[in-house]
Amino acid sequence: MENKTELPALAPEAPGRPKDTRYKEQFGVIVICKTEAEHKQVYERLYSKGYKCRAVRT
């Protein structure tokens, strides 16, 4: 059974998409690594191929 609950409308003063041209749509991929060494290896491999990367630890 699918539970589709509609979200309430945002308040008029709520922030939204910037009105000027600074907004740039982006897409990302998250890679889950088992070790810190694998994390570093994956980052370096993607970075060396020209991808813009961000390293995150949770």
Buried (B, 14 or more C-beta within 10 A) or exposed (E): EEEEEEEEEEEEEEEEEEEEEEEEEEEEEEEEEEEEEEBEEBBEEBEEEEEEBEEEEE
